[in-house]
């Protein structure tokens, strides 16, 4: 999605901007940011979930490897093709988040924070995720991140995709467990 030119979610825009401003890599900034979400989530939940450490590290390493491998675009600069890559990335991000939080696999701290906000403030998943994305959008402004059309789309719609896929997966997962 970063390479599509249409933008990524606000928190990843923050990470991209911080990586541009410092010698620290995308992956390391991801680990640092997710680590801060992990601390906030631990405070909300009043417990520390150690099982999210591996996903944090995995995502950080994956980002750095992906950036190295996809250094040159694997697709041409045609707007339609770039937008297709953005849509594929957006769909994978939103749908997979909803599915994996329904299955109780170790979650990324930002998703754990979404569930903690949901519980602490008695909100639904849509509102909890929208709060997180809105805070990310404000943070993006503060660090001078680039606002792109995709960033706006994701900020205001990903909560619906996550909520829908979570509800669907929860129904399917319960059926599978029984």
Phi, psi and omega in degrees: 000324179300319183282348182292333183087000180261348177106168177230180179298163186299318181296320177289331174295321176300314181297316178300316181295316179296323177293325177291325184276343186229169175280002182279139185283165175306313182298318180292318176298323177298314179299316180296315180293313179297326176298321177292323175296323179299317179295314179299316180297320179298322178293312179302314184278348184058031174201154181258124179260101183287338184290354178269355180297314181299313176300325178298309181296318180300315180295317179300312178296318181299319179297315180294320178293315180299319180297321179292319182287321184261028178306318174262140181300136177270003179222160182280177184274014177296131184304317180299317180292319178297318179294324176299316177298321177298312181298319178297314178298318180296314180298314179299314181299307184292313183291315183294326177297312179299320181290311187287335176286337177285337184267358179065025170290160176305131185254157172295144183303328179296326178282325173297322178295322178300315180290325177294316177299318178304312184286312184297319184256009179053049179252166172273171183299321180302311182292320180298315180292322179298321177299314180298316180293322179294318177296321176298320180296317178296316179298321178301317176299317184296327180266359178080030178292153183278123177273125177234167183302321179296325179296318179293316179302310183295314183305317186262358181233340186296331179299326178289319179295314180297315181298314180296311183292328177295312179300316179297313182293323180298317178296312181294319182294319178296320178296320180293321181291329182275000000 
